[in-house]
């Protein structure tokens, strides 16, 4: 989810999941980064510490090969999901594990 930090923010520690981090500087400029994972700490004096495994500016991010590392979608029974017309009759109604 989104997480915004304003002046006099309550001290907190959060885990970062892969996603976009936008930094608003005091001079009004913004910088955007993609982070793979990490943590963020907001201190009592409103200072912030952001620790990321990897951070890349958006202009340096290569979105071309993203389909090569994507995992196939799986059903709740662990089989690869296929369009209904490609499934056999026995696959269309799997037995429930419970």
C-alpha positions as CSV (number, residue, x, y, z in Angstrom):
1,X,0.0,0.0,0.0
2,X,0.9,3.6,-0.1
3,X,2.8,5.3,2.7
4,X,3.2,9.1,3.0
5,X,5.4,10.9,5.5
6,X,4.7,14.5,6.5
7,X,6.4,16.8,9.0
8,X,6.0,15.7,12.7
9,X,5.1,12.1,11.5
10,X,4.9,9.6,14.3
11,X,8.1,7.4,14.5
12,X,7.6,4.2,12.7
13,X,9.4,1.3,11.0
14,X,8.0,-0.3,7.9
15,X,9.0,-3.1,5.5
16,X,9.2,-2.1,1.8
17,X,7.9,-4.5,-0.9
18,X,8.9,-4.1,-4.6
19,X,7.5,-0.9,-5.9
20,X,7.8,2.8,-6.5
21,X,9.4,5.3,-4.0
22,X,8.8,9.0,-4.7
23,X,11.1,11.5,-2.8
24,X,9.9,15.1,-2.6
25,X,12.8,17.4,-1.8
26,X,12.5,20.7,0.1
27,X,13.1,22.7,-3.2
28,X,10.0,21.1,-4.7
29,X,11.7,18.6,-7.0
30,X,10.8,14.9,-7.0
31,X,12.8,11.8,-7.7
32,X,11.3,8.4,-8.5
33,X,12.9,5.1,-7.7
34,X,12.0,1.5,-8.1
35,X,13.1,-0.5,-5.0
36,X,13.2,-4.3,-4.8
37,X,12.7,-4.6,-1.1
38,X,14.0,-3.0,2.1
39,X,12.9,-1.0,5.2
40,X,12.1,2.6,6.1
41,X,12.4,4.2,9.5
42,X,10.8,7.5,10.4
43,X,12.5,9.1,13.4
44,X,11.0,11.3,16.1
45,X,12.7,14.4,14.5
46,X,10.9,13.6,11.2
47,X,14.1,12.4,9.6
48,X,13.8,9.3,7.4
49,X,16.2,6.4,6.8
50,X,15.4,4.2,3.8
51,X,17.4,1.0,3.3
52,X,16.8,-0.8,0.0
53,X,18.4,-4.0,-1.4
54,X,18.3,-2.4,-4.8
55,X,17.1,1.0,-6.0
56,X,17.0,2.1,-9.6
57,X,15.8,5.5,-11.0
58,X,12.9,5.0,-13.3
59,X,14.8,6.3,-16.4
60,X,17.4,3.5,-15.8
61,X,14.7,0.8,-15.4
62,X,14.6,-1.7,-18.3
63,X,11.0,-3.0,-18.7
64,X,11.7,-5.0,-21.8
65,X,12.6,-8.4,-20.3
66,X,9.9,-8.4,-17.6
67,X,7.9,-11.3,-19.2
68,X,10.9,-13.6,-19.1
69,X,11.0,-13.7,-15.3
70,X,7.3,-13.8,-14.6
71,X,6.1,-17.0,-13.0
72,X,3.2,-18.8,-14.6
73,X,-0.2,-18.4,-12.9
74,X,-1.2,-21.3,-10.8
75,X,-4.6,-22.5,-9.6
76,X,-5.3,-23.1,-5.9
77,X,-4.7,-26.8,-6.5
78,X,-1.1,-26.2,-7.7
79,X,-1.7,-27.0,-11.4
80,X,-0.9,-24.5,-14.1
81,X,-4.1,-22.8,-15.1
82,X,-5.2,-23.1,-18.8
83,X,-8.2,-21.7,-20.7
84,X,-11.3,-23.8,-20.1
85,X,-11.4,-25.1,-23.7
86,X,-8.0,-26.6,-23.3
87,X,-8.8,-28.6,-20.2
88,X,-10.0,-32.2,-20.2
89,X,-13.3,-33.0,-18.5
90,X,-11.5,-34.5,-15.5
91,X,-9.5,-31.3,-15.0
92,X,-12.5,-29.0,-15.2
93,X,-13.8,-30.2,-11.8
94,X,-10.9,-31.1,-9.6
95,X,-11.5,-32.9,-6.3
96,X,-11.2,-30.7,-3.3
97,X,-8.3,-31.5,-0.9
98,X,-10.6,-31.3,2.2
